[in-house]
Structures are given as structure tokens and as C-alpha cells.
Amino acid sequence: MRTIDVGALTRLGLLAAMVLTTPALAQSPVSSPNGVGVWPKVSFDTLASLEYVRLNAENGPDRGPDAVLWSDTTLLVEFNDALSVDGLFQFKPREPLDAGDPNKDLFINRGGDRREGGKMKELYIRYGDWRVGKFVQDFGRAYALLPGPYATDFIEEPEEGYEPSDMIGIEKIHVLDDENGGWRQISLSAFMVDRTFLHESFPFNEGKIHYKEGGVGNTKLPENLMATYDVYNHPLGDWAHMNYQASVVRWGKTYGAQRGEWWTTLGADISIPLRGSVASTLRGNYTQLRFYVEGARRDNFEGVAGRTREYLSGSAEYMAGPLVFDLTTAQRWTTDRIEPNRKDESYTGTVAYTLPSQTVISISAAHEKVGDRQGLYAGLRLTQTLTICSRCLLHSSAY
């Protein structure tokens, strides 16, 4: 049975969104004459970004200008065809915004005047079709696939968005044998908030999470349940292909909450190569249009009965070889039986260029409105992929 590693696909989506195309990663390693070679094997990659950003708010204090460092480092140790250990170490701004800042709800997942910290975002064991440990559950794709570095601010993390991060649990993946219409899989998962030392970070320490602090997924047992249906396609030559996902999560009732939450999502993206052969598509030297749309809904938002938050995001991207233009929007609506209804919206534009060294230079600007506050967040970002070891043999040379 073939297994799709959902965590790896999520990180590949992040790479695709930020690095655009990396031919070195797309090339398959050459097998040794005797087969796959000696086990175990190790892969080690880092995606690092340095940006210079500023938030200019319409009212109240601004943030920055400031230099911000982001990085995702992946480590994969394969012991055999079925057993592996996978880790993702993430370094980013983690210091909470000042509670007295009237603009604290603007760009809550971005940098600028915030201290950075690194921690293990994923660390799990995969055996065949099973995953056990800390990993991002396969719910929604917008947090990884929306283009532009600021486009996912409404969507990242589970508090205000719908990325089920910092969860520990178990997952079963079933890949359907029939590939008509794409590579299809069903994933089932049970999980809870990470209350271990893995949630701590350095040098800024977020500390451990405790049960009495509440929050999404912070249950005594891994009683949060997810089911997801995915379809993956890859465009080659002049053929357009579509990927899509439908998913639902039932969240248990947490400490102090009135209800457990229900999350649902449906999203799809379509890639349309405009010019280029199959070979040029694989090399990344082609022209392409890409459209993405995803909707999500959180019932009993923040554990309050009857409160809902709905999300709708979309993007249009044009890629001509190393040059990329993209426009993205994210909208969200919060409704409550008692509190006034609220609509938040963001718009992002990015121009990016990939150098022969696989260094990506991008200029982005985003306008965000949350409640009665709004501001412009803009910056220059340099992104570099560093591959130290791609499926190296521990007791021999790389192949």
C-alpha cells in the first residue's frame, strides 16, 4: 500500500508557495545498482527567510520597521520502507503582542517588534499507514498554499484561524488504489493539545500549556476527531489539474467552555500551464496560472454556544519561469447571539523573483481590517532553501 505523508505534503505546499520552484528538490535520487542502498537514510533541509517589515496603522501605534527571521528545518530519518521519524523545527516571532495595544488584533501572526523563538512544530513516527506523535492535522490547505508571505494571517494557528497546530495524536491514512481523477486518500485522526515540553521555545519561551488554560483541542484525552478526503494531481505539459479537499473536525469540550467546536472546510486549487512541455514543467521553466479558493466554518467558536466564525479565502497567481505575481484575499465573519456581528478582511499582493541560486526575492504588501482597526503591512523578504543532506546514507555515500 502506498502512503502519502500528509505532513511532508503540507511542507511541500509551503515550499511551493514561498520558493516557487526548486528543481534540485524535484529531481529523484539515482538508485544504487543493488537497489535502494543501505538503511537508514537521512534528509535534512532548511527553508529560511529574512524580511524587513513595517505595520502602518490608521489609528494607534505602528510596529517596526524591523528585521524578522523565519525558518523551517525538516529532518527525516528512514529506517526502512515502512518506518521513519519525521521532525519540523520552526523558528519565528512568538512573543504575544501587548494586551494594551489597541492594534493587537492586526496581523497577529506576523513579525515586527516581537521576539523570536524556535520549537518542534512536528515530531512523529510513521509506520506504514500510521502516524503517531506531534504533527499538523490534515485539515485545510490555505495556511500552506495561499501565495504571499502575509496572506494567511487570518488562517494560521487554531486560536483565531483554523490551522490545527501544536496537537499530539495518532492518524491512519488510506490511499485508494484507483487513481482515476487523481491520487486520493482518506485520513482519520484523534488528537489533543501538546502539553509536553515540545511546546516550549527558545530563546523566547512560550512555556507549557496546562489543561485549566482551556483553548481549542485542550482536552484531557485525545478525543478530538478528524476525517479528511484529499485528491492530489500534478500538472504536466499543457494539462490543467485540480487538487481539492473536504474535511471535518469534532473538537471536545475544553475547560470552561460551553460547547465543543465543529470545524468544516472545503477547498480546491487549479493549476493551468500556459506554455511548456512536460520536461519544462518538471524543470520549473514554464508559464502557469493558478487559482485557489477555500472556505471554512467554526461552529461554537471559542467554545461559546451559537457563536460561529466563517472564512473564505482565494488567490490568483501568474508564474512565468522565475517571475511570480499574485493577489490574495481572506474574509471572515464572526456571528454571535449576543455580541454584535463582525466582518474582517485582508488583501495581499506580492511580486517575487527566483534567482539561479534558488534565492527568492519578494516584495509584499497587505491591508487588513479587523473590527474598527485597519493597517498596512509591507516588507521585503529574502528566502533561501538549504539542503544539507537529501536521502543520505548513514554508513555510505549519498545516492
N, C-alpha and C positions, 0 to 999 in steps of 0.2 A: 504494500500500500504506500503510495506517495504521500508525503506530508508537507503541507505548506506551513512554514514557520511564520505565524502572524506577526510576531514582534519584529522579525527581520524584514518582513514586507512593509511594516509601518516605518521602520528606519530607512528603507529604500525609498519610500514615498517622501520622507523628509529630505533625503539626499537629492531626489529628483527635483523637489521644489526649490531647494537652495543652491544646488550645484549645477542644475540643469542637465548636464550630461557628463559622464566620466568614462571615456572609452576603456580605460585601464580596468575599471570595475566590471565592465560589460563583457570583457574577454574571459573565456573559460580557461582554467589552468590546463596545461598539457599533461595528460596522464603518463605515468611511467610505463615502460614496456611490460611490466609484470602486473599491471592493474592499478589499483588506487594507491599503492605505496604502503608505507609503514604507518600504523596508528600509534599515538594520537596525532592530530593536526591542530594548528592554531591559526586563527585570523585575528588581526589587531588593526583597527582603523580609527582615525580621529577626524571629525569634521569640526573645524574651529572657525569662529567668526569674531572679528574685531570691528566695532562700529562706533561712530561719533554721532551722538543724538541730542535732540533738544525737544522738550514739550513747551509749546507756547499756548497757554490757556487764555480763554476770552476774559475770564474773571479769576482773581485769586492768584496764588503763587505758580510760577513756572517750574520746570525741572530741567537741569542741565544748563548749558551744554556739558556733556560728559562722555568719557570713553567707557565702553562696556564690552566685556569679554563673555562670549558664549562658546561652549564646546560640548560635543557628544563623542564619547570614546566607547567603542564596542570591542568586546573580547569574546571570542567563540573558541571553545576547546572541544573538538570532536574525538571521542574515544573509539567509536566505530560508527557504522552506518545508522544505528538507532539511538545511541546515547551521546549526549553533548551537554555542556554547560555554557550558558549564554549570559553575558552581563552588559549593561549600559550605564556608564558613569557620566553624569551630566553636571556641568558647571554653568551657572547662570545667576543673575540677580535674584536674591531670595529674601532680603530684608523687607519686612512689611512696611508699607507706606504709613506715615504719621497719621494716627487716628484723628488728629486735629486739623489735618489738611483738607480744606473744602473740595479739593480736586483729587482726593484719594481714590475715587472710583473711575478716574480716567486712566486708561492704559495700565491696568493693574498688573498685567503680565509682562510689561516691558521694563527696560532698564532706566538709567538716569538717576543719579543721586541715591543709589541703593547698593548695599554691599553684596558681593557675590559669594556663593558657596557651592561646593561640589558634593554630590551624594550619589549613591547607587539608585538609579531610577528603575532598573531591571536587574534581576539576578535569579535565574531559574534553571532547572534541569529539564531537558527534553528527553523523553524515551518513547520512540515510535511516534504514535499519535497523541501522546500526553505531554502536558507541561505542568510543572509544579514549582512554585516559588513566587517571586515578586515580578510582575510584568504588567504592561498596559493592556487591559482587556480590549478585544476587537470590537469596540462599539464606536461607530462613526469613523470618518476618514478626514474630515475637513481640517482638524488640528494638525494633520501631517501633510495634506496635499494642497491646501489653498496656497497659491503663489504669493510671494511678497513676504518679507520678514515681520510685518506688523498686522497682517490680515487676520490672524487667528486670535487676537486679543480677547474677543468675546467668548471664544470656544475652549481655550486651553484651561486645564485643571477642572476638578469637579465642583468647586465651591460656587463659582459664578457661571462656568461653562459646562461642557459635558464630555470632557476627556477623563475617563475613569483611571487616573494615575494614582500612584502610591497605594496600590492594592496587592495583597498577597492571596494566592488561591491556587486552584487546580483547573485545568482545561483539557477537554477532549476534542480533537479535531477529526472530522471525517471528510475525506476528499472523494467526491463522486467519480466513478470510473468513466462515465460518459462525458467526453469533453466537447460535445456539440454545444455551441453557444458560449464556450469559454471554460476556463478551469474553475470548477465550482466546489465550494466547501461549506460544511456546516460546523460551527463551533459552539460548544456548550461549556459554561464556566461557572464556578462557585468561588466566592472570594470575600475579603473583608479588608479594612484599612490596615496598612502596615503600622503596627505599634512597636516594632522592634528597633534596634539600633540602626538599621538601614535607613531610617527616616532622618537621622541626624546628618548634618552637613558641616563642612569646614572650608574656609575659616569662619564664615558666618554660620552659626549653628541654629538650625530651626528647632532642635530638640526633639524629644519623643512625643508621640500623640498618646493621650490617655482616653479611656472609654468615656469618662464623665465630661470630656470636652465636646462630645457629640460630633456632628458633621456627617456628610454623605458616606455611607458604607461603613461607619464606625460602629459595628455590631459586635457582640461578644463572641460570636461564631461566624464562620464563612457562609452566611445564609443569604447573601446577595447573589442572585442567579441571572445569567445572561444566555441568550440564544441569538446566533447571528448566521445569516446566509450571505455568502460572498460569491461574486463572479469576477474573475480576472481575465483580461485579454491584453495582448500586446500588439500595437500597430506596426505593420511591416509594409514597406513599399508604399503603394497608393491606397491601401486598405484602411478604412477607419474602423476603430473598435471602441467598445464601451465597457467600462467596469461599473459595477453597482453593488450596493449592499443594503440589506434590511436587517434591523436588529432591535431587540427589546431587552431591558434590564428591569428586574424587580428588586428594589432595594429594601432591606429590612428596616424596621423602626429603630432609630437610634435614641440615645439618652436625651430625654427632654423633648422629643419630637411628638407631634400629634399623630402622624402617619408615616409610613414608609413611602418612598418615592417610586414612581414608574417612569422610566425613560424609553422613548421610542425614536427611531431615526430611519430615514430613507435617503439615499444619496447616489449620485451617478456622475461619472465623467466620461467625456468622449474626446478622443484624440484623432485629428484628421490630418494626415500627411498631405501636403500640397504639392511637393515635388521631391523626388528622390527614389532610388532603387532600394531593394531590400538591404543590400550591402551598405549603402549610405545611411539608412535608418539605423542600423546597428552601430555604425561609427558615430552617430550623432550629427552628421553633416547633411542636414535636410531642413525643409521648411514645414512648419506644423501649426495648426490651430488647435487649441484645447479649451474645452468648456467644462465647468464643474458646477454642480448645484447640489445642495444638501439641506434637508430640513430635519429638525429635532424638536422634541417636546418633553418637558419635565412636569409631570403631574405631582401635586403635593410638594411644590418647590420649597426647599429648606425645611421640609417636614411639616409644613402648615397645611391643614386640610383645606382643599378647594383652591389653593394658590397654584398657578401654573406659570411656566416660562416657556415660550416658543422661540425657536431660532430658524432663520432662513439665510443661507449664505450662497454666494455664487461668484464665479470668476470667468474672465475671458483672457486667454493668453495667446500671444503670437510669437513663435520662435523661428528665427532664420539663422540656422547654424549657431554661432556663439552669441547672437544678439536676441534678447527677450524683452517684450513689452507685456505688461499685464495690468488689468484693472480688476479689483475685487470689492465686494460689498458684503457686509454682515448686518443683519437686522435681528432684533429680539424684542419680544413683547412680554411683559410681566403683568398678570392679572390677579386680582385678589377680591374676595367677597367683602372686605372691609377697607383695605388701603386703596388709594387711587391707582388706576392703571398707569403703566409707564411704557414708553417705547424708546429704545436705544438704537443707534445706528452708527455704522462706521464705513468709511470709503478709503481705499488704498490704491495707490498707483506706484509701479516700480519699473525702472529701466535697468537691465543688467547685461553684462558682457563677460564672457568666459575667455580668459587668456590661454595660450598654449600650455602654460604651466598648471592648468586647471584651477587657477585663481579666479574667483568671481568678484567683479566689482559691481555693486548695485547702489542705486540712489532711490530711496523710497520716501513717500510722504503719505500720512494717514490723517484723516479728520474723523474725530469721534465725538459723539454726543451721548451723554449718559444723564438722564434726568434733566435738570436745568443747567448742567455744566457741559462745556464743549471746549475742544482744543485741537491744535495741530501738532502732530508728532512727526519729525522728519530726521533723516540721518543718512550717512554714507557707510556702507558695510563692505568689508573685505572678507571673503570666505575661502578657506583652503582645506582640501582633503589631504590627509597624510596617511598613507598606507605603509605601515612598518612591516607587516607580515600578512600575506594573503594565502591562507591554507599552507603554512609552512609545516614541514615535518620536524618533530622534536629531536629525532635521532638521525636525521639525514638532511639533504638539501631540499630547498623548495622545488615544487614541480608545477 
